[in-house]
Amino acid sequence: MQEVIHYPNLKTMLMVEKVLKDAETTLTREEIKEKLPTQIMHQTLNVILDYMEQRGLILDGHKGVLWTHNDSPKLREAISKGTEI
């Protein structure tokens, strides 16, 4: 991995998270940057997306980035009550 010139702050990370959560389909990096209320360096966006992917919040594929995390209490309850086959 290359040296990081600029680390994101929490406000920037939350802005990217909101854009991804609100999207109904995959977004390219350029589309994410266009939807943000402020400009962001491409490398900073990559740092944010790498972090989110490592935490299992997004999928980053060749067609774009997709928010996949679901923090629904009903889903967690259903999973905990589920049975193995």
Secondary structure, DSSP 4 states (H G I P E B T S, - for coil): -PPPS-PPPHHHHHHHHHHHHH-SS-B-HHHHHHHSSS---HHHHHHHHHHHHHTTSEEEETTEEEE-----HHHHHHHHH----
